[in-house]
């Protein structure tokens, strides 16, 4: 388990893929339905670029243990 957990709230996500393109550690990928998904939270370094760019507030990055 990594230091951070990334949670994607599907009901808010409009699948713009901005998070996928801005993440420096490739935490996100797409599934068979071409939807953005969190592939591996353990790669997250906690920069929160994804939460800052998300227009729908569909992501949350939290430090494990908090």
PDB file with SEQRES, HELIX, SHEET and CRYST1 records, atoms N, CA, C and O in Angstrom:
SEQRES   1 A   66  UNK UNK UNK UNK UNK UNK UNK UNK UNK UNK UNK UNK UNK          
SEQRES   2 A   66  UNK UNK UNK UNK UNK UNK UNK UNK UNK UNK UNK UNK UNK          
SEQRES   3 A   66  UNK UNK UNK UNK UNK UNK UNK UNK UNK UNK UNK UNK UNK          
SEQRES   4 A   66  UNK UNK UNK UNK UNK UNK UNK UNK UNK UNK UNK UNK UNK          
SEQRES   5 A   66  UNK UNK UNK UNK UNK UNK UNK UNK UNK UNK UNK UNK UNK          
SEQRES   6 A   66  UNK                                                          
HELIX    1 AA1 UNK A   18  UNK A   22  1                                   5    
HELIX    2 AA2 UNK A   41  UNK A   43  5                                   3    
HELIX    3 AA3 UNK A   49  UNK A   53  1                                   5    
SHEET    1 AA1 2 UNK A   4  UNK A   8  0                                        
SHEET    2 AA1 2 UNK A  59  UNK A  63 -1                                        
SHEET    1 AA2 2 UNK A  28  UNK A  30  0                                        
SHEET    2 AA2 2 UNK A  36  UNK A  38 -1                                        
CRYST1    1.000    1.000    1.000  90.00  90.00  90.00 P 1           1          
ATOM      1  N   UNK A   1       0.843  -1.189   0.000  1.00  0.00           N  
ATOM      2  CA  UNK A   1       0.000   0.000   0.000  1.00  0.00           C  
ATOM      3  C   UNK A   1       0.880   1.241   0.000  1.00  0.00           C  
ATOM      4  O   UNK A   1       1.885   1.307   0.708  1.00  0.00           O  
ATOM      5  N   UNK A   2       0.490   2.217  -0.798  1.00  0.00           N  
ATOM      6  CA  UNK A   2       1.243   3.456  -0.898  1.00  0.00           C  
ATOM      7  C   UNK A   2       0.889   4.430   0.203  1.00  0.00           C  
ATOM      8  O   UNK A   2       0.119   4.112   1.109  1.00  0.00           O  
ATOM      9  N   UNK A   3       1.453   5.610   0.117  1.00  0.00           N  
ATOM     10  CA  UNK A   3       1.210   6.645   1.117  1.00  0.00           C  
ATOM     11  C   UNK A   3      -0.115   7.361   0.912  1.00  0.00           C  
ATOM     12  O   UNK A   3      -0.634   7.994   1.831  1.00  0.00           O  
ATOM     13  N   UNK A   4      -0.670   7.260  -0.313  1.00  0.00           N  
ATOM     14  CA  UNK A   4      -1.894   7.985  -0.647  1.00  0.00           C  
ATOM     15  C   UNK A   4      -2.934   7.054  -1.264  1.00  0.00           C  
ATOM     16  O   UNK A   4      -2.604   6.025  -1.853  1.00  0.00           O  
ATOM     17  N   UNK A   5      -4.189   7.441  -1.115  1.00  0.00           N  
ATOM     18  CA  UNK A   5      -5.298   6.735  -1.740  1.00  0.00           C  
ATOM     19  C   UNK A   5      -6.000   7.704  -2.681  1.00  0.00           C  
ATOM     20  O   UNK A   5      -6.270   8.848  -2.316  1.00  0.00           O  
ATOM     21  N   UNK A   6      -6.292   7.246  -3.881  1.00  0.00           N  
ATOM     22  CA  UNK A   6      -6.997   8.051  -4.866  1.00  0.00           C  
ATOM     23  C   UNK A   6      -8.381   7.428  -5.052  1.00  0.00           C  
ATOM     24  O   UNK A   6      -8.509   6.242  -5.357  1.00  0.00           O  
ATOM     25  N   UNK A   7      -9.405   8.246  -4.864  1.00  0.00           N  
ATOM     26  CA  UNK A   7     -10.773   7.771  -5.034  1.00  0.00           C  
ATOM     27  C   UNK A   7     -11.448   8.561  -6.146  1.00  0.00           C  
ATOM     28  O   UNK A   7     -11.421   9.791  -6.160  1.00  0.00           O  
ATOM     29  N   UNK A   8     -12.050   7.834  -7.074  1.00  0.00           N  
ATOM     30  CA  UNK A   8     -12.777   8.446  -8.181  1.00  0.00           C  
ATOM     31  C   UNK A   8     -14.270   8.210  -7.945  1.00  0.00           C  
ATOM     32  O   UNK A   8     -14.705   7.071  -7.772  1.00  0.00           O  
ATOM     33  N   UNK A   9     -15.038   9.276  -7.941  1.00  0.00           N  
ATOM     34  CA  UNK A   9     -16.481   9.195  -7.733  1.00  0.00           C  
ATOM     35  C   UNK A   9     -17.164   9.155  -9.098  1.00  0.00           C  
ATOM     36  O   UNK A   9     -17.370  10.189  -9.733  1.00  0.00           O  
ATOM     37  N   UNK A  10     -17.507   7.961  -9.532  1.00  0.00           N  
ATOM     38  CA  UNK A  10     -18.046   7.734 -10.876  1.00  0.00           C  
ATOM     39  C   UNK A  10     -19.281   8.591 -11.159  1.00  0.00           C  
ATOM     40  O   UNK A  10     -19.451   9.057 -12.286  1.00  0.00           O  
ATOM     41  N   UNK A  11     -20.136   8.808 -10.175  1.00  0.00           N  
ATOM     42  CA  UNK A  11     -21.381   9.552 -10.430  1.00  0.00           C  
ATOM     43  C   UNK A  11     -21.121  11.016 -10.790  1.00  0.00           C  
ATOM     44  O   UNK A  11     -21.987  11.671 -11.370  1.00  0.00           O  
ATOM     45  N   UNK A  12     -19.932  11.538 -10.450  1.00  0.00           N  
ATOM     46  CA  UNK A  12     -19.587  12.913 -10.787  1.00  0.00           C  
ATOM     47  C   UNK A  12     -18.711  13.012 -12.042  1.00  0.00           C  
ATOM     48  O   UNK A  12     -18.692  14.042 -12.716  1.00  0.00           O  
ATOM     49  N   UNK A  13     -18.005  11.954 -12.338  1.00  0.00           N  
ATOM     50  CA  UNK A  13     -17.030  11.962 -13.444  1.00  0.00           C  
ATOM     51  C   UNK A  13     -17.722  11.984 -14.799  1.00  0.00           C  
ATOM     52  O   UNK A  13     -18.587  11.154 -15.080  1.00  0.00           O  
ATOM     53  N   UNK A  14     -17.330  12.949 -15.643  1.00  0.00           N  
ATOM     54  CA  UNK A  14     -17.871  13.001 -17.006  1.00  0.00           C  
ATOM     55  C   UNK A  14     -16.869  12.443 -18.025  1.00  0.00           C  
ATOM     56  O   UNK A  14     -17.064  12.563 -19.234  1.00  0.00           O  
ATOM     57  N   UNK A  15     -15.798  11.835 -17.514  1.00  0.00           N  
ATOM     58  CA  UNK A  15     -14.827  11.141 -18.343  1.00  0.00           C  
ATOM     59  C   UNK A  15     -14.065  12.065 -19.287  1.00  0.00           C  
ATOM     60  O   UNK A  15     -13.828  11.720 -20.444  1.00  0.00           O  
ATOM     61  N   UNK A  16     -13.688  13.225 -18.796  1.00  0.00           N  
ATOM     62  CA  UNK A  16     -12.939  14.180 -19.616  1.00  0.00           C  
ATOM     63  C   UNK A  16     -11.484  13.757 -19.819  1.00  0.00           C  
ATOM     64  O   UNK A  16     -10.821  14.221 -20.747  1.00  0.00           O  
ATOM     65  N   UNK A  17     -10.998  12.886 -18.959  1.00  0.00           N  
ATOM     66  CA  UNK A  17      -9.648  12.315 -19.023  1.00  0.00           C  
ATOM     67  C   UNK A  17      -8.533  13.295 -18.707  1.00  0.00           C  
ATOM     68  O   UNK A  17      -7.368  13.004 -18.977  1.00  0.00           O  
ATOM     69  N   UNK A  18      -8.858  14.440 -18.148  1.00  0.00           N  
ATOM     70  CA  UNK A  18      -7.811  15.393 -17.773  1.00  0.00           C  
ATOM     71  C   UNK A  18      -6.885  14.792 -16.722  1.00  0.00           C  
ATOM     72  O   UNK A  18      -5.671  14.990 -16.778  1.00  0.00           O  
ATOM     73  N   UNK A  19      -7.446  14.063 -15.770  1.00  0.00           N  
ATOM     74  CA  UNK A  19      -6.636  13.437 -14.713  1.00  0.00           C  
ATOM     75  C   UNK A  19      -5.644  12.441 -15.303  1.00  0.00           C  
ATOM     76  O   UNK A  19      -4.486  12.386 -14.888  1.00  0.00           O  
ATOM     77  N   UNK A  20      -6.098  11.669 -16.259  1.00  0.00           N  
ATOM     78  CA  UNK A  20      -5.258  10.671 -16.898  1.00  0.00           C  
ATOM     79  C   UNK A  20      -4.041  11.314 -17.555  1.00  0.00           C  
ATOM     80  O   UNK A  20      -2.939  10.767 -17.504  1.00  0.00           O  
ATOM     81  N   UNK A  21      -4.244  12.473 -18.169  1.00  0.00           N  
ATOM     82  CA  UNK A  21      -3.166  13.136 -18.899  1.00  0.00           C  
ATOM     83  C   UNK A  21      -2.239  13.961 -18.009  1.00  0.00           C  
ATOM     84  O   UNK A  21      -1.082  14.183 -18.366  1.00  0.00           O  
ATOM     85  N   UNK A  22      -2.730  14.416 -16.859  1.00  0.00           N  
ATOM     86  CA  UNK A  22      -1.903  15.280 -16.009  1.00  0.00           C  
ATOM     87  C   UNK A  22      -1.120  14.516 -14.941  1.00  0.00           C  
ATOM     88  O   UNK A  22      -0.149  15.037 -14.394  1.00  0.00           O  
ATOM     89  N   UNK A  23      -1.533  13.298 -14.647  1.00  0.00           N  
ATOM     90  CA  UNK A  23      -0.882  12.532 -13.571  1.00  0.00           C  
ATOM     91  C   UNK A  23       0.558  12.160 -13.936  1.00  0.00           C  
ATOM     92  O   UNK A  23       0.778  11.490 -14.945  1.00  0.00           O  
ATOM     93  N   UNK A  24       1.542  12.584 -13.132  1.00  0.00           N  
ATOM     94  CA  UNK A  24       2.940  12.284 -13.450  1.00  0.00           C  
ATOM     95  C   UNK A  24       3.335  10.836 -13.161  1.00  0.00           C  
ATOM     96  O   UNK A  24       4.410  10.401 -13.572  1.00  0.00           O  
ATOM     97  N   UNK A  25       2.489  10.090 -12.467  1.00  0.00           N  
ATOM     98  CA  UNK A  25       2.821   8.713 -12.090  1.00  0.00           C  
ATOM     99  C   UNK A  25       1.909   7.660 -12.708  1.00  0.00           C  
ATOM    100  O   UNK A  25       1.960   6.497 -12.309  1.00  0.00           O  
ATOM    101  N   UNK A  26       1.094   8.034 -13.652  1.00  0.00           N  
ATOM    102  CA  UNK A  26       0.208   7.096 -14.360  1.00  0.00           C  
ATOM    103  C   UNK A  26      -0.674   6.282 -13.412  1.00  0.00           C  
ATOM    104  O   UNK A  26      -0.773   5.061 -13.527  1.00  0.00           O  
ATOM    105  N   UNK A  27      -1.300   6.973 -12.488  1.00  0.00           N  
ATOM    106  CA  UNK A  27      -2.213   6.330 -11.545  1.00  0.00           C  
ATOM    107  C   UNK A  27      -3.503   5.901 -12.249  1.00  0.00           C  
ATOM    108  O   UNK A  27      -4.150   4.940 -11.832  1.00  0.00           O  
ATOM    109  N   UNK A  28      -3.873   6.610 -13.311  1.00  0.00           N  
ATOM    110  CA  UNK A  28      -5.132   6.376 -14.006  1.00  0.00           C  
ATOM    111  C   UNK A  28      -4.931   5.631 -15.320  1.00  0.00           C  
ATOM    112  O   UNK A  28      -3.871   5.698 -15.943  1.00  0.00           O  
ATOM    113  N   UNK A  29      -5.969   4.927 -15.718  1.00  0.00           N  
ATOM    114  CA  UNK A  29      -6.015   4.265 -17.021  1.00  0.00           C  
ATOM    115  C   UNK A  29      -7.478   4.266 -17.465  1.00  0.00           C  
ATOM    116  O   UNK A  29      -8.326   4.879 -16.817  1.00  0.00           O  
ATOM    117  N   UNK A  30      -7.768   3.588 -18.556  1.00  0.00           N  
ATOM    118  CA  UNK A  30      -9.159   3.450 -18.986  1.00  0.00           C  
ATOM    119  C   UNK A  30      -9.545   1.972 -18.971  1.00  0.00           C  
ATOM    120  O   UNK A  30      -8.704   1.092 -19.157  1.00  0.00           O  
ATOM    121  N   UNK A  31     -10.819   1.724 -18.748  1.00  0.00           N  
ATOM    122  CA  UNK A  31     -11.309   0.345 -18.737  1.00  0.00           C  
ATOM    123  C   UNK A  31     -11.849  -0.032 -20.112  1.00  0.00           C  
ATOM    124  O   UNK A  31     -11.710   0.730 -21.068  1.00  0.00           O  
ATOM    125  N   UNK A  32     -12.457  -1.193 -20.208  1.00  0.00           N  
ATOM    126  CA  UNK A  32     -12.967  -1.686 -21.497  1.00  0.00           C  
ATOM    127  C   UNK A  32     -14.113  -0.836 -22.058  1.00  0.00           C  
ATOM    128  O   UNK A  32     -14.440  -0.928 -23.241  1.00  0.00           O  
ATOM    129  N   UNK A  33     -14.715  -0.014 -21.207  1.00  0.00           N  
ATOM    130  CA  UNK A  33     -15.783   0.889 -21.643  1.00  0.00           C  
ATOM    131  C   UNK A  33     -15.259   2.300 -21.909  1.00  0.00           C  
ATOM    132  O   UNK A  33     -16.043   3.237 -22.059  1.00  0.00           O  
ATOM    133  N   UNK A  34     -13.946   2.450 -21.967  1.00  0.00           N  
ATOM    134  CA  UNK A  34     -13.270   3.728 -22.203  1.00  0.00           C  
ATOM    135  C   UNK A  34     -13.566   4.756 -21.116  1.00  0.00           C  
ATOM    136  O   UNK A  34     -13.623   5.957 -21.383  1.00  0.00           O  
ATOM    137  N   UNK A  35     -13.753   4.274 -19.890  1.00  0.00           N  
ATOM    138  CA  UNK A  35     -13.946   5.157 -18.740  1.00  0.00           C  
ATOM    139  C   UNK A  35     -12.642   5.246 -17.955  1.00  0.00           C  
ATOM    140  O   UNK A  35     -11.909   4.265 -17.830  1.00  0.00           O  
ATOM    141  N   UNK A  36     -12.368   6.423 -17.433  1.00  0.00           N  
ATOM    142  CA  UNK A  36     -11.196   6.596 -16.585  1.00  0.00           C  
ATOM    143  C   UNK A  36     -11.402   5.812 -15.295  1.00  0.00           C  
ATOM    144  O   UNK A  36     -12.479   5.848 -14.700  1.00  0.00           O  
ATOM    145  N   UNK A  37     -10.366   5.109 -14.873  1.00  0.00           N  
ATOM    146  CA  UNK A  37     -10.382   4.373 -13.610  1.00  0.00           C  
ATOM    147  C   UNK A  37      -9.039   4.556 -12.904  1.00  0.00           C  
ATOM    148  O   UNK A  37      -8.027   4.859 -13.538  1.00  0.00           O  
ATOM    149  N   UNK A  38      -9.046   4.372 -11.611  1.00  0.00           N  
ATOM    150  CA  UNK A  38      -7.806   4.392 -10.839  1.00  0.00           C  
ATOM    151  C   UNK A  38      -7.163   3.024 -11.020  1.00  0.00           C  
ATOM    152  O   UNK A  38      -7.711   2.006 -10.596  1.00  0.00           O  
ATOM    153  N   UNK A  39      -6.009   3.013 -11.649  1.00  0.00           N  
ATOM    154  CA  UNK A  39      -5.326   1.742 -11.906  1.00  0.00           C  
ATOM    155  C   UNK A  39      -4.517   1.295 -10.689  1.00  0.00           C  
ATOM    156  O   UNK A  39      -4.562   0.128 -10.299  1.00  0.00           O  
ATOM    157  N   UNK A  40      -3.775   2.233 -10.093  1.00  0.00           N  
ATOM    158  CA  UNK A  40      -2.893   1.854  -8.992  1.00  0.00           C  
ATOM    159  C   UNK A  40      -2.643   3.042  -8.071  1.00  0.00           C  
ATOM    160  O   UNK A  40      -1.761   3.862  -8.324  1.00  0.00           O  
ATOM    161  N   UNK A  41      -3.425   3.124  -7.004  1.00  0.00           N  
ATOM    162  CA  UNK A  41      -3.282   4.203  -6.016  1.00  0.00           C  
ATOM    163  C   UNK A  41      -1.905   4.220  -5.358  1.00  0.00           C  
ATOM    164  O   UNK A  41      -1.446   5.268  -4.902  1.00  0.00           O  
ATOM    165  N   UNK A  42      -1.248   3.068  -5.307  1.00  0.00           N  
ATOM    166  CA  UNK A  42       0.049   3.003  -4.628  1.00  0.00           C  
ATOM    167  C   UNK A  42       1.127   3.811  -5.344  1.00  0.00           C  
ATOM    168  O   UNK A  42       2.159   4.120  -4.749  1.00  0.00           O  
ATOM    169  N   UNK A  43       0.903   4.159  -6.613  1.00  0.00           N  
ATOM    170  CA  UNK A  43       1.850   4.987  -7.363  1.00  0.00           C  
ATOM    171  C   UNK A  43       1.727   6.469  -7.017  1.00  0.00           C  
ATOM    172  O   UNK A  43       2.632   7.250  -7.311  1.00  0.00           O  
ATOM    173  N   UNK A  44       0.610   6.863  -6.393  1.00  0.00           N  
ATOM    174  CA  UNK A  44       0.316   8.273  -6.137  1.00  0.00           C  
ATOM    175  C   UNK A  44       1.352   8.911  -5.202  1.00  0.00           C  
ATOM    176  O   UNK A  44       1.716   8.340  -4.175  1.00  0.00           O  
ATOM    177  N   UNK A  45       1.818  10.109  -5.583  1.00  0.00           N  
ATOM    178  CA  UNK A  45       2.790  10.845  -4.771  1.00  0.00           C  
ATOM    179  C   UNK A  45       2.139  12.005  -4.014  1.00  0.00           C  
ATOM    180  O   UNK A  45       2.817  12.757  -3.313  1.00  0.00           O  
ATOM    181  N   UNK A  46       0.824  12.142  -4.162  1.00  0.00           N  
ATOM    182  CA  UNK A  46       0.090  13.165  -3.414  1.00  0.00           C  
ATOM    183  C   UNK A  46       0.215  14.572  -3.949  1.00  0.00           C  
ATOM    184  O   UNK A  46       0.015  15.526  -3.198  1.00  0.00           O  
ATOM    185  N   UNK A  47       0.536  14.737  -5.209  1.00  0.00           N  
ATOM    186  CA  UNK A  47       0.680  16.084  -5.774  1.00  0.00           C  
ATOM    187  C   UNK A  47      -0.673  16.788  -5.946  1.00  0.00           C  
ATOM    188  O   UNK A  47      -0.743  18.017  -5.970  1.00  0.00           O  
ATOM    189  N   UNK A  48      -1.723  16.008  -6.061  1.00  0.00           N  
ATOM    190  CA  UNK A  48      -3.109  16.480  -6.193  1.00  0.00           C  
ATOM    191  C   UNK A  48      -3.379  17.277  -7.473  1.00  0.00           C  
ATOM    192  O   UNK A  48      -4.335  18.051  -7.537  1.00  0.00           O  
ATOM    193  N   UNK A  49      -2.549  17.088  -8.470  1.00  0.00           N  
ATOM    194  CA  UNK A  49      -2.805  17.744  -9.760  1.00  0.00           C  
ATOM    195  C   UNK A  49      -4.152  17.314 -10.323  1.00  0.00           C  
ATOM    196  O   UNK A  49      -4.877  18.113 -10.916  1.00  0.00           O  
ATOM    197  N   UNK A  50      -4.474  16.047 -10.129  1.00  0.00           N  
ATOM    198  CA  UNK A  50      -5.740  15.518 -10.650  1.00  0.00           C  
ATOM    199  C   UNK A  50      -6.943  16.195  -9.997  1.00  0.00           C  
ATOM    200  O   UNK A  50      -7.913  16.526 -10.679  1.00  0.00           O  
ATOM    201  N   UNK A  51      -6.888  16.400  -8.701  1.00  0.00           N  
ATOM    202  CA  UNK A  51      -8.014  17.044  -8.014  1.00  0.00           C  
ATOM    203  C   UNK A  51      -8.129  18.512  -8.387  1.00  0.00           C  
ATOM    204  O   UNK A  51      -9.229  19.063  -8.431  1.00  0.00           O  
ATOM    205  N   UNK A  52      -7.000  19.142  -8.653  1.00  0.00           N  
ATOM    206  CA  UNK A  52      -7.009  20.559  -9.025  1.00  0.00           C  
ATOM    207  C   UNK A  52      -7.555  20.786 -10.434  1.00  0.00           C  
ATOM    208  O   UNK A  52      -8.186  21.810 -10.696  1.00  0.00           O  
ATOM    209  N   UNK A  53      -7.316  19.838 -11.340  1.00  0.00           N  
ATOM    210  CA  UNK A  53      -7.753  20.013 -12.728  1.00  0.00           C  
ATOM    211  C   UNK A  53      -9.160  19.471 -12.979  1.00  0.00           C  
ATOM    212  O   UNK A  53      -9.793  19.845 -13.967  1.00  0.00           O  
ATOM    213  N   UNK A  54      -9.650  18.616 -12.120  1.00  0.00           N  
ATOM    214  CA  UNK A  54     -10.957  17.985 -12.329  1.00  0.00           C  
ATOM    215  C   UNK A  54     -12.086  19.019 -12.246  1.00  0.00           C  
ATOM    216  O   UNK A  54     -12.283  19.636 -11.199  1.00  0.00           O  
ATOM    217  N   UNK A  55     -12.826  19.211 -13.345  1.00  0.00           N  
ATOM    218  CA  UNK A  55     -13.889  20.209 -13.363  1.00  0.00           C  
ATOM    219  C   UNK A  55     -15.140  19.788 -12.584  1.00  0.00           C  
ATOM    220  O   UNK A  55     -16.014  20.612 -12.313  1.00  0.00           O  
ATOM    221  N   UNK A  56     -15.219  18.511 -12.229  1.00  0.00           N  
ATOM    222  CA  UNK A  56     -16.428  17.986 -11.591  1.00  0.00           C  
ATOM    223  C   UNK A  56     -16.228  17.531 -10.147  1.00  0.00           C  
ATOM    224  O   UNK A  56     -17.127  16.942  -9.548  1.00  0.00           O  
ATOM    225  N   UNK A  57     -15.050  17.804  -9.590  1.00  0.00           N  
ATOM    226  CA  UNK A  57     -14.749  17.405  -8.216  1.00  0.00           C  
ATOM    227  C   UNK A  57     -15.001  15.910  -8.013  1.00  0.00           C  
ATOM    228  O   UNK A  57     -15.536  15.494  -6.986  1.00  0.00           O  
ATOM    229  N   UNK A  58     -14.610  15.117  -8.999  1.00  0.00           N  
ATOM    230  CA  UNK A  58     -14.858  13.686  -8.981  1.00  0.00           C  
ATOM    231  C   UNK A  58     -13.723  12.876  -8.367  1.00  0.00           C  
ATOM    232  O   UNK A  58     -13.792  11.648  -8.318  1.00  0.00           O  
ATOM    233  N   UNK A  59     -12.678  13.558  -7.899  1.00  0.00           N  
ATOM    234  CA  UNK A  59     -11.526  12.859  -7.342  1.00  0.00           C  
ATOM    235  C   UNK A  59     -11.192  13.345  -5.953  1.00  0.00           C  
ATOM    236  O   UNK A  59     -11.392  14.510  -5.609  1.00  0.00           O  
ATOM    237  N   UNK A  60     -10.673  12.413  -5.155  1.00  0.00           N  
ATOM    238  CA  UNK A  60     -10.190  12.769  -3.833  1.00  0.00           C  
ATOM    239  C   UNK A  60      -8.891  12.022  -3.593  1.00  0.00           C  
ATOM    240  O   UNK A  60      -8.807  10.811  -3.801  1.00  0.00           O  
ATOM    241  N   UNK A  61      -7.886  12.753  -3.156  1.00  0.00           N  
ATOM    242  CA  UNK A  61      -6.601  12.167  -2.796  1.00  0.00           C  
ATOM    243  C   UNK A  61      -6.428  12.359  -1.299  1.00  0.00           C  
ATOM    244  O   UNK A  61      -6.490  13.481  -0.796  1.00  0.00           O  
ATOM    245  N   UNK A  62      -6.209  11.260  -0.593  1.00  0.00           N  
ATOM    246  CA  UNK A  62      -6.032  11.360   0.850  1.00  0.00           C  
ATOM    247  C   UNK A  62      -4.800  10.580   1.283  1.00  0.00           C  
ATOM    248  O   UNK A  62      -4.441   9.558   0.697  1.00  0.00           O  
ATOM    249  N   UNK A  63      -4.175  11.089   2.315  1.00  0.00           N  
ATOM    250  CA  UNK A  63      -2.994  10.433   2.854  1.00  0.00           C  
ATOM    251  C   UNK A  63      -3.444   9.266   3.710  1.00  0.00           C  
ATOM    252  O   UNK A  63      -4.327   9.413   4.554  1.00  0.00           O  
ATOM    253  N   UNK A  64      -2.844   8.116   3.497  1.00  0.00           N  
ATOM    254  CA  UNK A  64      -3.192   6.931   4.288  1.00  0.00           C  
ATOM    255  C   UNK A  64      -2.837   7.148   5.755  1.00  0.00           C  
ATOM    256  O   UNK A  64      -1.763   7.651   6.084  1.00  0.00           O  
ATOM    257  N   UNK A  65      -3.738   6.769   6.601  1.00  0.00           N  
ATOM    258  CA  UNK A  65      -3.537   6.961   8.023  1.00  0.00           C  
ATOM    259  C   UNK A  65      -4.219   8.186   8.562  1.00  0.00           C  
ATOM    260  O   UNK A  65      -4.243   8.396   9.775  1.00  0.00           O  
ATOM    261  N   UNK A  66      -4.782   9.012   7.683  1.00  0.00           N  
ATOM    262  CA  UNK A  66      -5.510  10.219   8.097  1.00  0.00           C  
ATOM    263  C   UNK A  66      -6.994   9.970   8.128  1.00  0.00           C  
ATOM    264  O   UNK A  66      -7.765  10.873   8.454  1.00  0.00           O  
TER     265      UNK A  66                                                      
END                                                                             
